[in-house]
Amino acid sequence: MNRNQTSLLHYHQPWSWQQFHSHYKLRALDGVEHVSAQAYSRSALIGAQSGWFQVIPLSDQPALQLTASPSLHNCLPELIARVRKMFDLDCHPDVIAAHFARDALLRKLEAQHPGLRLPTAWDPFEQAVRAIVGQQVTVKAAVSITNRLVARVGRDLSDASQPHLSRLFPTPEAIAEANLEGIGMPSRRVQCLQHFAAQVASGVLNLDPQQGYSSFVERMCSLPGIGPWTAEHIALRAFGKTDAFPASDLGLLKAPIWGEDGISAKQLQARAETWRPWRAYAAAYLWHNYSGE
């Protein structure tokens, strides 16, 4: 009899479940993800294998408990690697804290909330879709549109053993070929999304930043409808690139620590030069300062 398989994923302290809970709760997709007070669950597709996994933070040791459906047992090494990336479990927060100690403002933010990490996406393509959908709209609006996308072109999850998980996120092929009229996006953004999905589906665009973060951002920005904000968000949230930094992001510019007038994107870009190679973690602290997330 096949049974769910459980693994322990350890990390270096400090690590905040509340940070990840807040991030994923705000962005959870109906039928694809479920976030409760002490667990994160989602459907998953690895190669040709589909199933689900659940993550629970343990209170008696610095580790997450990962439970996988039987259908994903043959994919366990990849599943573990991707979940570790999602929850940024390989980070060494002491190294980042020592670097930020050189900056008075970041030193203050880090002391208030030590060990903030980079919540990233389960799947790079999914995160890229979310970033494109999220252009010039609120997170809540982006989630609503993405939920419509999942309902329209996602497919059913064959494993019905988890009551809150019933759908798989749409594939590049499904989005590229779908009729997305009335989905809630301007026609130019729909065209951008479907062109991007078609490029990924055909293999012309390889969502792989191994040639370097800067090269990846440049490649993304060469696509119609994708600018620096979107490309940087994809680098940060899809791959956890530690130096990705969407300097024009409203939450970064209006973080209370800058005062009532905020800071300009140009000023922030210049200030952030001293934060390399950990600018993405600086963004995490500024976002937390802005919204508590």
Secondary structure, DSSP 8 states (H G I E B T S, - for coil): ----EEEEEE--S---HHHHHHHHHHH--TTTEEEETTEEEEEEEETTEEEEEEEEE-SSSSEEEEEE-GGGGGGHHHHHHHHHHHTTTT--HHHHHHHHTTSHHHHHHHHHSTT------S-HHHHHHHHHHTTTS-HHHHHHHHHHHHHHH-EE-S---STT--EE---HHHHHHS--TTSSS-HHHHHHHHHHHHHHHHTSS----TT-HHHHHHHHHTSTT--HHHHHHHHHHHH--TT---TT-HHHHT-GGG-TT---HHHHHHHHGGGTT-HHHHHHHHHHHHH--
